[in-house]
Amino acid sequence: MKLRKILPFVVGLWVFAVMVGLVNSGSAAAQVSVPVTVLNTPAHPIPTVVQSLPQRTLVHDGQSFSLSPNPNIAFEFAVPANVVLTDVVLSLTSPAQAVTIFVGRGDGNKTYIFQSVGGATSTFSGSTEGRATISLQSGLQDPLGLRVGLYCNNIGGNVCEGAFMWSGYQP
């Protein structure tokens, strides 16, 4: 009588133990890993593809300046058509109300970038740090060449002094 009461419990416990064993044995087999050793010796080299980087010739131009704004004085650099422009930098050496820098198409029909920069007391410019850097990362090139320049804006008493430069490369 006692065996009849315990037998279903024992059979159920045995079935449960078998099921847990099957589940755990399957995941244990999946966790087995085999160490891999890679040797890079002259006798057994790792295959690689040699890549040659394109030859590039760096080009740049720059100039220091001191301009009065009567009415709007500007100077520009011509970036040749076969040059990829990557950077434009303006650094003011004295406080200015506003200096506008730009990158445009060589024929003057399009402006790509336009930025107004001034000194710490300027209320007429987007940046009052007295410095502007335009980083074009992958570069900008136009079939007609580019113009890079600045204007000393005609604002009462404005004097524009500093240095302006650009750099790029010929592919």
C-alpha positions as CSV (number, residue, x, y, z in Angstrom):
1,M,0.0,0.0,0.0
2,K,2.8,2.4,0.9
3,L,4.6,1.5,-2.4
4,R,1.5,2.4,-4.4
5,K,1.4,5.9,-2.9
6,I,5.2,6.5,-3.4
7,L,5.6,4.9,-6.8
8,P,4.0,7.8,-8.9
9,F,6.1,10.3,-7.0
10,V,9.3,8.3,-7.6
11,V,8.5,7.9,-11.4
12,G,7.7,11.6,-11.7
13,L,11.0,12.5,-10.0
14,W,12.9,10.1,-12.2
15,V,11.3,11.6,-15.4
16,F,12.1,15.1,-14.2
17,A,15.7,14.1,-13.6
18,V,16.1,12.6,-17.1
19,M,14.6,15.7,-18.7
20,V,16.9,18.0,-16.8
21,G,19.9,15.8,-17.8
22,L,18.9,15.9,-21.5
23,V,18.5,19.7,-21.5
24,N,21.8,20.3,-19.7
25,S,23.8,17.9,-21.9
26,G,22.6,19.6,-25.1
27,S,23.8,23.1,-23.9
28,A,27.0,21.7,-22.5
29,A,27.9,20.3,-25.9
30,A,27.3,23.7,-27.5
31,Q,29.6,25.4,-25.1
32,V,32.6,23.3,-25.9
33,S,35.3,25.3,-27.7
34,V,38.5,24.4,-29.4
35,P,41.5,26.7,-29.2
36,V,42.8,28.1,-32.5
37,T,46.4,29.1,-33.1
38,V,47.3,31.3,-36.0
39,L,50.9,31.4,-37.1
40,N,52.3,34.1,-39.3
41,T,55.6,32.8,-40.3
42,P,57.5,33.1,-43.6
43,A,56.7,29.4,-44.3
44,H,53.0,29.9,-43.5
45,P,52.1,33.6,-44.1
46,I,48.6,35.0,-43.5
47,P,47.2,36.0,-46.9
48,T,46.9,39.7,-47.4
49,V,46.1,42.0,-50.3
50,V,48.6,44.8,-50.8
51,Q,46.9,48.2,-51.2
52,S,48.7,51.2,-52.5
53,L,47.4,54.6,-51.5
54,P,47.0,57.2,-54.2
55,Q,49.8,59.7,-54.5
56,R,48.6,63.2,-53.5
57,T,50.4,66.5,-53.8
58,L,49.6,68.9,-51.0
59,V,48.8,72.5,-52.0
60,H,48.0,75.5,-50.0
61,D,48.2,79.3,-49.8
62,G,47.9,81.9,-47.1
63,Q,48.4,85.5,-46.3
64,S,48.4,87.8,-43.4
65,F,46.2,90.9,-43.8
66,S,45.3,94.3,-42.3
67,L,42.3,95.8,-43.9
68,S,40.0,98.8,-43.3
69,P,36.4,98.3,-44.4
70,N,36.0,101.3,-46.8
71,P,33.5,100.2,-48.2
72,N,34.0,96.4,-48.1
73,I,37.6,95.4,-48.8
74,A,38.2,91.8,-49.8
75,F,40.9,89.5,-51.0
76,E,40.6,86.0,-52.5
77,F,42.7,83.0,-53.4
78,A,42.0,81.0,-56.5
79,V,42.0,77.2,-55.9
80,P,42.7,75.5,-59.2
81,A,40.1,73.1,-60.7
82,N,42.2,70.0,-60.1
83,V,42.6,70.7,-56.4
84,V,40.4,69.2,-53.6
85,L,40.0,71.8,-50.9
86,T,40.1,70.4,-47.4
87,D,40.6,73.2,-44.9
88,V,40.1,77.0,-44.6
89,V,41.4,78.8,-41.5
90,L,41.0,82.4,-40.3
91,S,42.8,83.8,-37.3
92,L,42.2,87.4,-36.2
93,T,45.0,89.2,-34.4
94,S,42.9,92.2,-33.2
95,P,39.3,92.6,-32.2
96,A,37.0,92.9,-35.3
97,Q,33.3,93.6,-35.6
98,A,32.9,91.2,-38.5
99,V,35.0,89.4,-41.1
100,T,33.2,87.2,-43.5
101,I,34.9,84.2,-45.0
102,F,33.6,82.2,-47.9
103,V,34.2,79.3,-50.3
104,G,32.6,79.7,-53.7
105,R,32.7,78.5,-57.2
106,G,35.5,79.8,-59.4
107,D,33.2,81.7,-61.7
108,G,31.5,83.5,-58.8
109,N,28.0,82.0,-59.5
110,K,27.8,79.9,-56.3
111,T,28.8,80.1,-52.7
112,Y,29.3,76.8,-50.9
113,I,30.2,78.1,-47.4
114,F,29.8,81.5,-45.8
115,Q,30.7,82.4,-42.2
116,S,30.9,85.6,-40.3
117,V,33.6,85.8,-37.6
118,G,34.4,88.6,-35.1
119,G,36.2,89.3,-31.9
120,A,34.9,88.9,-28.3
121,T,32.9,92.2,-28.4
122,S,31.3,91.6,-31.8
123,T,27.5,91.7,-32.1
124,F,27.6,91.3,-35.8
125,S,29.1,87.9,-36.3
126,G,28.1,84.3,-35.8
127,S,31.3,83.4,-34.0
128,T,33.1,85.7,-31.5
129,E,36.2,83.6,-30.9
130,G,38.3,85.5,-33.4
131,R,39.1,82.2,-35.2
132,A,37.3,80.1,-37.8
133,T,38.2,76.7,-39.2
134,I,36.2,75.1,-42.0
135,S,37.2,71.5,-42.2
136,L,35.7,69.8,-45.3
137,Q,37.0,66.4,-44.4
138,S,36.5,64.5,-47.7
139,G,37.1,67.7,-49.6
140,L,35.4,70.0,-52.0
141,Q,36.3,70.2,-55.7
142,D,34.6,72.1,-58.6
143,P,35.3,71.7,-62.3
144,L,35.7,75.5,-62.5
145,G,38.0,75.8,-59.5
146,L,37.1,77.4,-56.3
147,R,37.4,80.9,-54.7
148,V,38.4,81.2,-51.0
149,G,38.3,84.7,-49.6
150,L,37.3,87.2,-47.0
151,Y,35.6,90.5,-46.7
152,C,36.2,93.1,-44.0
153,N,32.6,94.2,-43.4
154,N,31.8,98.0,-43.5
155,I,30.8,98.5,-39.9
156,G,31.8,101.7,-38.1
157,G,35.4,101.6,-37.0
158,N,35.9,97.9,-38.1
159,V,39.5,96.9,-38.8
160,C,40.3,93.4,-39.9
161,E,43.8,92.0,-39.1
162,G,45.0,88.5,-39.0
163,A,45.9,85.6,-41.2
164,F,43.9,83.6,-43.7
165,M,44.9,80.3,-45.3
166,W,43.6,77.3,-47.2
167,S,44.9,73.8,-47.9
168,G,44.1,70.8,-50.1
169,Y,45.6,68.3,-52.4
170,Q,45.9,67.3,-56.0
171,P,44.6,63.7,-56.5
